[in-house]
Amino acid sequence: MNRLNNKVVLITGASRGIGAATAKMIASEGAKVIVNYAGSQAEADKTVQEIKDAGGDAIALKADVSKVNEVTALFDAAIAHYGRIDVLINNAGIMITKMLKDTTDEDFTRQFEINVRGTFNTLREAATKLADNGTIISTSTTLTRVMVPTYGTYAATKAAVEQMTRVFAKEMGARGITVNAVAPGPTSTELYLKGKSAEVIARQAALNAFNRLGEVDEIAKVIVFLASDDAKWISGQIIGVNGAMA
Ligand code: NDP
């Protein structure tokens, strides 16, 4: 299919997980893709190679989204390579799960630096550098809608992402730019599975209507739709992608 023909799409954190799956699906729809990563160069290169092997066009660019200079350089390098950016997908994120009483200052800062400042950094760049009539899709979580112990700080970072999404949607309308976020439920990736027992996974899977984890492609399909011109009248929305979890 060619729903994103000739669009240039920047995806943060596209070396692994939901971001890598989205990068590949976006490329299969005809877009040129910038695969951003922070540390996993081999995985980022693999994502790019898979896109090229399937006949697509992609490059990998390293940048830590929490570092303003690196984000500026990322946007400038992407525009130097492809001429413009039409779609920004803010996918990069980390998750530290601890009871609030056990959360250290370092945990708190690291989580907010990457999830909140990282999103802020890319939104501010996009305000002037994203093409007119472009699209921004950020990544929240269904944990902003439920109260699950140990996710307090993580959910707080994503609540901040959601509110920036709503306000930024109003600010960017004058340039025809739509701004939305997806809010996935538990999805089978390293971020979610790492350190969880089978019992915990089963308990959390039972919170949705289908008694299973989400798969990365199920999130990617919704992001592809939001990035397409079919979604141009959707803006300022947080779209739950969670099998009726909340
Ligand atoms: P993964 O841990 O599988 O992948 C995370 C990606 O983010 C990697 O590509 C990683 O790149 C990148 N990343 C991490 N820190 C930075 C940084 N500072 N700068 C740039 N890139 C960075 O996570 P998921 O695919 O599971 O999650 C993707 C997004 O979806 C996150 O925002 C997460 O919060 C959200 N989400 C995930 C859910 C789930 O159940 N999996 C549910 C709800 C939301 P590298 O390895 O190179 O550092």
Residues whose N, C-alpha, C, O or C-beta is under 5 A from the ligand:
A	BS01	NDP	G13 A14 S15 R16 G17 I18 G19 Y37 A38 G39 S40 A63 D64 V65 S66 N91 A92 G93 I94 I114 T139 S140 T141 T142 P184 G185 P186 T187 T189 E190 L191 Y192
